[in-house]
Amino acid sequence: MTIETPSELWKDYELLDSGDFEKLERFGRTVIARPEPKALWGKTLPESEWKRLTDVRFRPGAGFGKAGKEDSGTWEKRPGTADQWSIRYAGRQKGLDFSLRLGLTAFKHVGVFPEQAPNWEFIYENTADIVKKAAENGGPKPKVLNLFAYTGAASLAARAAGADVTHLDSVRQVVTWARGNMELSGLDNIRWVVEDALKFARREARRGNVYQGIILDPPAYGHGPDGEKWKLDECLYDILKCVASILASEDSFMVLNLYSNGYSAVLGETLVRQAFGIQGDCPGLGCGELVLRDRFGKNLPLSIFVRLRR
């Protein structure tokens, strides 16, 4: 198991401080203070410094922490602070370069989960390797499927590496947001799907369609485009088994990211092993935690990942 953090080369993001159930982050030139239930320790900077640095602060609403409303609240802005702005991600690897529009949503999210940067690096590197090998062998361009794809950073990483990318989310508004990020990044030809992830994966399995890369970043609970309700605990194993049936048996990769409280990397790895029928040593299988490290060296764990390369 490994612990991974975003590269210090990423100049448009920084975790400035964390503690007392909050985090202080800089996205480009905009500094945001918002709740963080995993920041159980005390802040390093005094509250006066947080106030001085903060451009936007998220104030939780009455339903904050309750199912369906756990991220609800309002934003308090310093005068002159924009509701939307953009940042750039320039990765460790040449060619991994894209832009993201950020915005103050009705919840505490802004359109990107910065701890995911190590996954973007993995996706880009492995996609580029598979694309290169396919070109050398005269094969078709590899296909990558991004399920629960949100505003599309992982889709952009795979597209920048040269894959044919299918981007799926059940919320039409965030698919539109992702399309804007593609255009902002100077990329094109991503396939957009508004669909329930499990229904889509099952249909692809029936059709015999196969992908060289599959990315999953499911929420703890969700709704399909037609109002279908589902809980991750009840669906995760089924969707992983379905993913196992549509992932190419060689020259392929899978990334599973889980940020629900209580999920461990070992749990995620066991799920993947069982869904894919993996026994014994598997050099291409790895798991770990994605962490943000603030200026004072405090590690804030925000999600776990399982990656498979074969």
KEKE-3310 file (N, C-alpha, C; in steps of 0.2 Angstrom, whole numbers, plus 5000, padded with zeros to 4 digits):
npx = (5004:5003:5006:5001:5003:4998:5009:5023:5025:5013:5007:4996:4988:4987:4987:4985:4983:4976:4964:4954:4942:4942:4948:4961:4963:4972:4967:4973:4973:4964:4958:4951:4941:4934:4923:4930:4928:4938:4949:4955:4963:4971:4972:4986:4990:4984:4967:4965:4974:4969:4957:4962:4968:4958:4948:4935:4923:4915:4899:4891:4874:4858:4855:4867:4878:4868:4860:4860:4860:4872:4883:4878:4875:4881:4890:4902:4909:4923:4923:4923:4928:4927:4914:4917:4932:4947:4959:4975:4982:4997:5006:5018:5023:5027:5016:5005:4993:4981:4966:4955:4939:4933:4921:4909:4898:4882:4884:4898:4908:4920:4922:4933:4943:4957:4966:4966:4976:4987:4981:4977:4990:4994:4984:4987:5000:4999:4989:4996:5006:4999:4993:5004:5009:4999:4999:5012:5009:5000:4987:4970:4965:4966:4953:4945:4935:4927:4918:4906:4910:4911:4917:4927:4942:4950:4946:4951:4964:4966:4962:4972:4982:4980:4969:4953:4940:4926:4915:4906:4892:4879:4873:4867:4871:4884:4891:4890:4898:4910:4912:4915:4927:4935:4935:4941:4953:4959:4956:4947:4934:4929:4918:4901:4891:4875:4870:4865:4878:4880:4870:4874:4887:4883:4875:4885:4893:4884:4884:4896:4907:4923:4935:4951:4955:4948:4939:4934:4925:4915:4902:4896:4882:4869:4860:4852:4850:4836:4831:4834:4838:4853:4864:4881:4887:4879:4880:4893:4901:4894:4896:4909:4912:4905:4913:4925:4922:4922:4934:4949:4959:4973:4986:4980:4971:4964:4956:4951:4943:4939:4930:4922:4918:4926:4929:4943:4959:4963:4951:4946:4955:4953:4940:4942:4951:4942:4932:4938:4944:4957:4971:4983:5000:5001:5008:5004:4994:4989:4987:4982:4982:4976:4982:4982:4994:4998:5005:5012:5016:5006:4997:4983:4971:4961:4955:4954:4963:4963:4972:4974:4985:4988)
npy = (4994:5011:5029:5043:5059:5075:5082:5093:5101:5106:5121:5128:5124:5122:5116:5125:5125:5115:5109:5108:5103:5109:5115:5125:5131:5135:5139:5142:5159:5161:5159:5147:5143:5129:5116:5101:5085:5076:5082:5082:5087:5101:5118:5126:5139:5154:5159:5172:5174:5164:5171:5183:5177:5171:5171:5166:5158:5143:5141:5130:5123:5121:5108:5101:5088:5078:5065:5067:5080:5083:5091:5104:5122:5139:5151:5163:5178:5187:5204:5207:5195:5182:5171:5161:5153:5148:5135:5127:5111:5105:5091:5079:5072:5075:5082:5079:5090:5101:5111:5117:5123:5131:5133:5140:5130:5124:5116:5111:5109:5113:5109:5101:5088:5089:5080:5069:5070:5061:5050:5054:5055:5042:5037:5044:5040:5026:5025:5032:5023:5011:5016:5019:5006:5000:5008:5004:4991:4992:4992:4996:5012:5014:5012:5021:5021:5031:5031:5038:5051:5065:5081:5079:5078:5066:5061:5070:5068:5055:5057:5067:5058:5051:5042:5035:5042:5038:5047:5046:5051:5053:5065:5078:5092:5092:5085:5093:5103:5096:5095:5108:5110:5101:5109:5121:5116:5113:5101:5087:5077:5069:5056:5059:5054:5053:5044:5030:5022:5008:5002:5006:4999:4986:4985:4987:4975:4965:4968:4965:4974:4981:4988:4997:5004:5008:5018:5022:5032:5032:5039:5039:5037:5039:5046:5040:5046:5045:5046:5035:5027:5023:5014:5014:5004:4993:4991:4991:4979:4972:4981:4981:4968:4968:4978:4970:4961:4969:4974:4974:4959:4960:4972:4983:4994:4998:5009:5012:5023:5027:5037:5037:5038:5026:5016:5006:5004:4991:4985:4989:4983:4970:4968:4971:4960:4949:4952:4952:4940:4937:4929:4926:4932:4948:4957:4969:4974:4986:4997:5010:5026:5042:5058:5075:5086:5099:5115:5114:5101:5092:5078:5075:5063:5058:5050:5033:5022:5009:5001:4993:4985:4977)
npz = (5000:4996:4999:4991:4985:4977:4964:4968:4958:4953:4951:4952:4963:4980:4997:5010:5024:5037:5048:5064:5058:5045:5029:5021:5006:4990:4975:4960:4960:4970:4986:4997:5010:5018:5025:5032:5036:5040:5045:5059:5068:5076:5069:5061:5057:5064:5068:5064:5053:5044:5041:5035:5023:5016:5002:4999:5008:5014:5021:5031:5029:5036:5034:5034:5033:5034:5025:5008:5009:5014:5010:5009:5009:5010:5001:5006:5000:4997:4992:4975:4971:4960:4954:4945:4939:4931:4931:4928:4925:4924:4922:4929:4918:4901:4890:4897:4901:4905:4906:4919:4922:4937:4949:4961:4968:4972:4983:4993:4984:4971:4958:4955:4962:4970:4976:4967:4958:4957:4952:4939:4933:4933:4924:4913:4910:4908:4898:4887:4885:4881:4869:4862:4860:4853:4841:4836:4833:4823:4827:4832:4839:4857:4869:4882:4896:4906:4921:4932:4930:4933:4932:4923:4924:4924:4912:4903:4905:4899:4886:4882:4881:4870:4868:4863:4871:4882:4891:4906:4915:4927:4929:4919:4920:4925:4915:4904:4910:4910:4896:4893:4899:4892:4879:4884:4886:4874:4868:4860:4853:4863:4869:4875:4888:4896:4909:4919:4928:4930:4923:4910:4909:4910:4898:4889:4891:4887:4873:4870:4870:4873:4883:4884:4895:4911:4922:4938:4949:4961:4970:4987:4987:4975:4961:4946:4929:4927:4940:4947:4962:4972:4982:4986:4994:4991:4977:4972:4971:4961:4950:4949:4945:4933:4926:4925:4915:4904:4902:4893:4892:4891:4890:4896:4909:4925:4936:4952:4963:4979:4990:5001:5019:5030:5021:5017:5009:5009:5009:4997:4988:4990:4985:4972:4968:4970:4961:4949:4949:4954:4960:4973:4970:4962:4952:4945:4952:4964:4978:4989:4998:4994:4997:5004:5007:5019:5021:5032:5034:5038:5035:5025:5023:5010:5000:4994:4983:4971:4959:4943:4932:4917)
capx = (5000:5006:5003:5002:5001:5000:5016:5024:5026:5007:5008:4989:4984:4990:4983:4989:4983:4970:4963:4947:4937:4942:4954:4962:4966:4973:4966:4975:4974:4958:4959:4945:4940:4928:4923:4934:4927:4944:4954:4953:4968:4971:4975:4993:4989:4979:4961:4966:4978:4964:4953:4966:4970:4952:4943:4929:4922:4909:4896:4886:4867:4855:4855:4874:4880:4863:4860:4857:4862:4878:4887:4874:4877:4881:4897:4903:4914:4926:4921:4928:4930:4923:4910:4920:4938:4950:4966:4979:4986:5003:5009:5025:5025:5026:5009:4999:4992:4974:4963:4948:4935:4931:4915:4906:4892:4877:4887:4904:4913:4921:4923:4939:4946:4964:4970:4966:4981:4991:4977:4978:4997:4993:4980:4990:5006:4997:4986:5001:5010:4995:4992:5010:5010:4994:5001:5017:5007:4995:4980:4965:4966:4963:4947:4945:4929:4927:4912:4905:4916:4911:4919:4931:4949:4953:4944:4956:4971:4966:4962:4978:4987:4978:4964:4946:4937:4919:4914:4899:4890:4871:4870:4868:4875:4892:4893:4891:4904:4916:4913:4918:4934:4938:4936:4946:4960:4961:4955:4941:4931:4927:4911:4898:4885:4872:4867:4867:4884:4879:4866:4878:4892:4879:4874:4892:4895:4880:4886:4903:4912:4929:4939:4958:4955:4941:4940:4928:4926:4908:4900:4893:4875:4868:4854:4853:4846:4829:4829:4835:4842:4857:4869:4888:4889:4875:4881:4900:4904:4891:4898:4916:4911:4903:4919:4930:4920:4922:4941:4953:4963:4980:4987:4974:4971:4958:4957:4945:4944:4933:4931:4917:4921:4925:4932:4950:4963:4963:4944:4945:4959:4949:4934:4945:4953:4936:4928:4942:4946:4964:4973:4990:5004:4999:5012:5000:4989:4991:4982:4984:4978:4977:4983:4984:4999:4998:5012:5016:5018:5001:4994:4975:4969:4954:4952:4958:4963:4965:4974:4976:4988:4989)
capy = (5000:5017:5035:5047:5066:5079:5084:5100:5105:5109:5127:5131:5121:5121:5115:5130:5123:5111:5107:5110:5101:5114:5115:5131:5129:5140:5136:5148:5165:5161:5155:5145:5139:5125:5111:5095:5081:5072:5087:5081:5090:5109:5122:5128:5146:5157:5161:5179:5173:5161:5176:5187:5174:5168:5175:5163:5153:5140:5141:5124:5125:5117:5101:5099:5082:5073:5061:5071:5087:5083:5097:5110:5128:5145:5154:5170:5180:5194:5208:5207:5188:5179:5165:5156:5155:5142:5133:5123:5106:5103:5085:5077:5070:5079:5081:5079:5097:5103:5116:5116:5129:5130:5137:5139:5126:5125:5112:5114:5107:5118:5106:5097:5085:5090:5074:5064:5071:5055:5045:5057:5054:5035:5036:5047:5036:5019:5026:5033:5016:5007:5020:5018:4999:4999:5011:5000:4985:4993:4991:5002:5017:5011:5015:5022:5022:5035:5030:5043:5055:5072:5087:5076:5078:5060:5060:5074:5065:5049:5060:5070:5053:5049:5037:5037:5042:5039:5050:5045:5054:5053:5072:5082:5098:5091:5082:5100:5106:5093:5097:5115:5109:5099:5114:5125:5112:5113:5094:5086:5071:5064:5054:5061:5049:5054:5037:5026:5018:5001:5000:5007:4994:4980:4985:4986:4968:4962:4970:4962:4979:4980:4994:4996:5007:5009:5023:5022:5036:5032:5042:5034:5036:5043:5045:5040:5052:5045:5046:5029:5028:5017:5015:5011:4997:4988:4991:4992:4973:4971:4985:4979:4962:4970:4981:4965:4958:4973:4977:4970:4955:4962:4979:4987:4996:5000:5013:5013:5027:5027:5042:5036:5036:5019:5012:5006:5002:4984:4983:4990:4978:4963:4969:4970:4954:4945:4954:4950:4933:4937:4925:4926:4938:4951:4963:4974:4977:4990:5001:5015:5032:5049:5063:5082:5088:5106:5118:5112:5094:5088:5074:5075:5058:5060:5044:5027:5019:5002:5001:4986:4986:4970)
capz = (5000:4995:5000:4986:4985:4971:4963:4970:4951:4951:4954:4953:4969:4987:5003:5014:5031:5039:5056:5067:5053:5040:5026:5018:4999:4985:4968:4956:4965:4974:4992:4999:5017:5018:5030:5030:5042:5042:5048:5066:5072:5076:5064:5063:5057:5069:5064:5060:5047:5039:5039:5031:5017:5013:4998:4999:5014:5014:5028:5031:5030:5042:5033:5032:5037:5033:5019:5003:5011:5018:5008:5007:5012:5006:5000:5008:4996:4998:4987:4969:4970:4954:4955:4941:4936:4928:4933:4924:4927:4920:4926:4929:4911:4895:4886:4902:4902:4903:4910:4922:4925:4943:4951:4967:4967:4978:4988:4995:4979:4966:4951:4955:4968:4969:4978:4962:4953:4956:4947:4932:4931:4931:4918:4907:4908:4905:4892:4882:4884:4877:4863:4858:4858:4848:4835:4833:4830:4818:4830:4833:4845:4863:4871:4889:4899:4913:4924:4937:4928:4936:4927:4918:4924:4922:4904:4899:4905:4895:4880:4881:4880:4863:4868:4862:4878:4883:4898:4908:4922:4927:4929:4913:4921:4925:4908:4901:4913:4907:4889:4893:4901:4886:4875:4887:4886:4867:4866:4856:4851:4869:4868:4881:4889:4902:4910:4925:4926:4930:4917:4904:4909:4908:4891:4885:4892:4882:4866:4869:4869:4877:4884:4887:4902:4914:4928:4942:4955:4963:4976:4992:4985:4969:4957:4939:4926:4928:4947:4951:4968:4973:4987:4984:4997:4988:4970:4970:4969:4955:4945:4947:4941:4926:4923:4924:4909:4898:4902:4889:4896:4891:4888:4899:4916:4929:4942:4956:4968:4984:4996:5007:5025:5032:5016:5017:5003:5009:5007:4990:4984:4991:4981:4965:4968:4970:4955:4943:4950:4955:4966:4973:4969:4955:4951:4942:4956:4969:4982:4993:5000:4991:5003:5003:5013:5019:5021:5039:5034:5040:5029:5025:5018:5007:4997:4993:4976:4968:4952:4940:4925:4914)
cpx = (5004:5002:5005:4999:5002:5007:5017:5025:5019:5006:5001:4985:4989:4986:4988:4989:4977:4970:4956:4942:4936:4948:4954:4966:4966:4972:4967:4977:4969:4959:4952:4946:4934:4929:4927:4933:4933:4949:4953:4958:4967:4974:4982:4993:4984:4973:4962:4969:4973:4960:4956:4967:4964:4949:4936:4928:4915:4906:4891:4879:4865:4855:4862:4875:4874:4863:4856:4858:4868:4883:4884:4876:4877:4889:4897:4909:4917:4924:4926:4930:4925:4920:4914:4927:4941:4957:4969:4982:4991:5007:5016:5027:5023:5020:5003:4998:4985:4972:4956:4945:4932:4925:4912:4899:4888:4879:4894:4910:4914:4923:4929:4941:4953:4968:4970:4971:4985:4988:4978:4985:4997:4990:4983:4996:5004:4993:4991:5005:5006:4994:4998:5011:5005:4996:5007:5015:5001:4988:4976:4967:4963:4957:4947:4938:4929:4920:4912:4910:4916:4913:4925:4939:4952:4951:4949:4963:4971:4966:4968:4983:4985:4973:4957:4943:4930:4918:4907:4898:4882:4868:4872:4872:4882:4895:4894:4897:4910:4917:4917:4925:4938:4940:4941:4953:4962:4960:4949:4939:4931:4919:4907:4892:4882:4868:4869:4873:4883:4875:4870:4883:4888:4878:4880:4894:4890:4882:4893:4908:4917:4933:4946:4959:4949:4943:4934:4929:4919:4907:4897:4886:4874:4861:4855:4849:4839:4826:4830:4840:4847:4862:4876:4889:4885:4877:4888:4903:4901:4894:4906:4916:4910:4909:4924:4928:4921:4929:4945:4958:4970:4980:4981:4975:4965:4960:4951:4947:4938:4935:4926:4921:4920:4928:4940:4953:4963:4956:4943:4949:4956:4943:4937:4947:4947:4933:4932:4945:4954:4966:4981:4993:5001:5002:5009:4995:4992:4986:4985:4980:4981:4977:4985:4989:4999:5005:5016:5017:5012:4997:4986:4973:4962:4951:4957:4958:4965:4966:4976:4979:4990:4990)
cpy = (5006:5023:5040:5054:5070:5081:5092:5105:5108:5115:5131:5128:5121:5121:5120:5128:5119:5110:5110:5109:5106:5113:5122:5130:5135:5136:5142:5153:5165:5156:5153:5141:5135:5119:5105:5090:5077:5076:5087:5085:5098:5112:5125:5136:5148:5159:5168:5178:5169:5167:5181:5184:5172:5173:5172:5158:5150:5139:5135:5127:5120:5110:5098:5093:5076:5071:5065:5078:5088:5089:5103:5116:5134:5147:5161:5172:5187:5198:5208:5200:5185:5172:5159:5158:5148:5141:5128:5117:5104:5097:5084:5075:5074:5077:5080:5087:5099:5108:5114:5122:5127:5135:5135:5136:5127:5120:5115:5112:5113:5116:5102:5094:5084:5084:5069:5065:5065:5050:5048:5055:5046:5034:5038:5042:5029:5020:5027:5027:5012:5010:5018:5011:4997:5002:5007:4994:4986:4992:4997:5006:5014:5015:5015:5024:5025:5035:5035:5049:5062:5077:5085:5077:5072:5058:5064:5071:5059:5052:5063:5065:5050:5044:5040:5036:5043:5041:5050:5048:5054:5060:5076:5088:5097:5088:5089:5103:5103:5094:5104:5114:5106:5104:5119:5122:5111:5105:5093:5079:5066:5063:5055:5056:5051:5048:5035:5022:5011:4998:5001:5001:4987:4979:4984:4979:4964:4962:4967:4968:4979:4987:4993:5000:5009:5013:5023:5027:5037:5036:5037:5032:5040:5042:5044:5045:5051:5044:5040:5030:5022:5019:5011:5004:4991:4986:4990:4985:4971:4975:4983:4972:4963:4973:4975:4961:4962:4976:4972:4965:4956:4969:4984:4989:4998:5004:5014:5017:5028:5033:5042:5034:5029:5014:5012:5003:4994:4981:4983:4985:4971:4963:4968:4963:4949:4946:4951:4943:4932:4934:4926:4932:4941:4957:4970:4977:4980:4995:5006:5021:5038:5054:5070:5083:5096:5109:5116:5105:5089:5084:5073:5069:5059:5054:5038:5025:5012:5003:4994:4988:4979:4971)
cpz = (5000:4997:4995:4987:4978:4970:4965:4963:4949:4955:4955:4959:4974:4992:5008:5022:5032:5046:5058:5062:5047:5036:5022:5012:4995:4978:4963:4961:4970:4980:4995:5006:5017:5023:5027:5036:5044:5045:5056:5071:5073:5070:5066:5063:5062:5065:5061:5054:5042:5037:5034:5024:5013:5009:4998:5005:5013:5021:5027:5032:5035:5041:5032:5037:5036:5026:5014:5003:5014:5016:5007:5012:5008:5006:5002:5004:4998:4992:4981:4967:4965:4957:4951:4939:4934:4931:4928:4928:4922:4924:4925:4922:4905:4891:4891:4904:4900:4908:4913:4924:4932:4945:4958:4967:4973:4984:4989:4990:4974:4959:4950:4962:4967:4971:4973:4957:4952:4951:4940:4929:4929:4925:4912:4905:4905:4899:4886:4880:4879:4870:4859:4855:4852:4841:4832:4830:4825:4820:4830:4839:4851:4865:4879:4891:4906:4916:4930:4936:4930:4930:4923:4918:4921:4914:4900:4899:4900:4888:4878:4879:4873:4863:4865:4869:4878:4891:4900:4915:4921:4927:4923:4914:4921:4919:4904:4903:4910:4900:4888:4895:4895:4881:4878:4887:4879:4865:4863:4856:4857:4868:4875:4882:4896:4904:4917:4923:4926:4924:4910:4903:4907:4901:4887:4885:4887:4875:4865:4868:4874:4877:4886:4893:4904:4921:4931:4948:4958:4969:4981:4990:4979:4966:4950:4936:4926:4935:4951:4957:4969:4979:4985:4987:4993:4980:4968:4968:4962:4949:4943:4943:4934:4922:4921:4917:4903:4898:4898:4894:4896:4888:4890:4906:4918:4935:4946:4962:4973:4989:5001:5013:5027:5027:5016:5010:5003:5007:4999:4986:4984:4986:4974:4964:4966:4963:4949:4944:4950:4961:4967:4972:4962:4955:4949:4946:4962:4972:4986:4995:4996:4996:5000:5009:5013:5020:5027:5039:5036:5034:5030:5020:5016:5003:4996:4986:4976:4961:4949:4933:4923:4907)
residu = (MET:THR:ILE:GLU:THR:PRO:SER:GLU:LEU:TRP:LYS:ASP:TYR:GLU:LEU:LEU:ASP:SER:GLY:ASP:PHE:GLU:LYS:LEU:GLU:ARG:PHE:GLY:ARG:THR:VAL:ILE:ALA:ARG:PRO:GLU:PRO:LYS:ALA:LEU:TRP:GLY:LYS:THR:LEU:PRO:GLU:SER:GLU:TRP:LYS:ARG:LEU:THR:ASP:VAL:ARG:PHE:ARG:PRO:GLY:ALA:GLY:PHE:GLY:LYS:ALA:GLY:LYS:GLU:ASP:SER:GLY:THR:TRP:GLU:LYS:ARG:PRO:GLY:THR:ALA:ASP:GLN:TRP:SER:ILE:ARG:TYR:ALA:GLY:ARG:GLN:LYS:GLY:LEU:ASP:PHE:SER:LEU:ARG:LEU:GLY:LEU:THR:ALA:PHE:LYS:HIS:VAL:GLY:VAL:PHE:PRO:GLU:GLN:ALA:PRO:ASN:TRP:GLU:PHE:ILE:TYR:GLU:ASN:THR:ALA:ASP:ILE:VAL:LYS:LYS:ALA:ALA:GLU:ASN:GLY:GLY:PRO:LYS:PRO:LYS:VAL:LEU:ASN:LEU:PHE:ALA:TYR:THR:GLY:ALA:ALA:SER:LEU:ALA:ALA:ARG:ALA:ALA:GLY:ALA:ASP:VAL:THR:HIS:LEU:ASP:SER:VAL:ARG:GLN:VAL:VAL:THR:TRP:ALA:ARG:GLY:ASN:MET:GLU:LEU:SER:GLY:LEU:ASP:ASN:ILE:ARG:TRP:VAL:VAL:GLU:ASP:ALA:LEU:LYS:PHE:ALA:ARG:ARG:GLU:ALA:ARG:ARG:GLY:ASN:VAL:TYR:GLN:GLY:ILE:ILE:LEU:ASP:PRO:PRO:ALA:TYR:GLY:HIS:GLY:PRO:ASP:GLY:GLU:LYS:TRP:LYS:LEU:ASP:GLU:CYS:LEU:TYR:ASP:ILE:LEU:LYS:CYS:VAL:ALA:SER:ILE:LEU:ALA:SER:GLU:ASP:SER:PHE:MET:VAL:LEU:ASN:LEU:TYR:SER:ASN:GLY:TYR:SER:ALA:VAL:LEU:GLY:GLU:THR:LEU:VAL:ARG:GLN:ALA:PHE:GLY:ILE:GLN:GLY:ASP:CYS:PRO:GLY:LEU:GLY:CYS:GLY:GLU:LEU:VAL:LEU:ARG:ASP:ARG:PHE:GLY:LYS:ASN:LEU:PRO:LEU:SER:ILE:PHE:VAL:ARG:LEU:ARG:ARG)
# end
